[in-house]
Amino acid sequence: MLMLVVTIIIAAVVSGFAGGLAASQEKAPQASIAVSTGTVSDGNFDIKFEHKGGDPIRTKDCEFITFLTLPNGTVIKHVQTPTSPLARGSQGPGGVYFYSRGPHLTDPQKYAYPCNPQNNVTLPSQWELKGFEESGEENHAWFGQAVWLSGDVARTYHNGFTANFVGLIENPYPGDDAEYAAAIATLKDCVQKNCKLEIKLLHVPSGKYILDKTITLQG
């Protein structure tokens, strides 16, 4: 009986060790990602990520961790996960707000509109944009849904998306006007004063970073 118990314990230890070893062998994607900042149309501040080559990156397996140093020295940490709340961007036709979980892919041949309204909207061209609440589906360009391939470009693009990405908005969805206005004002101040932003792209299954870089906000 004692030998049986000892055998069971040894088997459990060996099994646990083997499971831990298998987990530790999970490999993170190897990819070169260029990060840049700038101002796009209508004064929107953008953070751009360009996949310069290497393995595909399945964003459903990743998290962005950012540390933004404000002008007063305060550091704000933010974690963008595949299920983080959507952020509010600019207003489209009819004053309808568009939403995204950035940074999202921007290839116009794949994603004519990488941002979506809450509900279906018919544009002046009579093209109907599907709302994510009515369709029940997330845009395949969004972080958490997209697979980044070599040559792909993902961007925060709008002030609202960027402010949320760096942790300046506490309640991004569906969005409060006053909170967004204050966050965007802080973002613009950070850009004007060239604040530092540390960006880490974590591959969760392996626990390793695909990207670990500190940039200066400028545009």
Sequence and secondary structure as in RCSB ss.txt:
>XXXX:A:sequence
MLMLVVTIIIAAVVSGFAGGLAASQEKAPQASIAVSTGTVSDGNFDIKFEHKGGDPIRTKDCEFITFLTLPNGTV
IKHVQTPTSPLARGSQGPGGVYFYSRGPHLTDPQKYAYPCNPQNNVTLPSQWELKGFEESGEENHAWFGQAVWLS
GDVARTYHNGFTANFVGLIENPYPGDDAEYAAAIATLKDCVQKNCKLEIKLLHVPSGKYILDKTITLQG
>XXXX:A:secstr
 HHHHHHHHHHHHHHHHHHHHHHHT     EEEEEEEEE GGG EEEEEEEEEES EEGGGEEEEEEEE TTS E
EEEEE TT   EEEEE GGG EEEE SSEE  TTT S SSEESS EE TTS EE  HHHH    TTSTTT EE T
T EEE  SHHHHHHHTT  S  SS  HHHHHHHHHHHHHHHHTT EEEEEEEETTTTEEEEEEEEE   
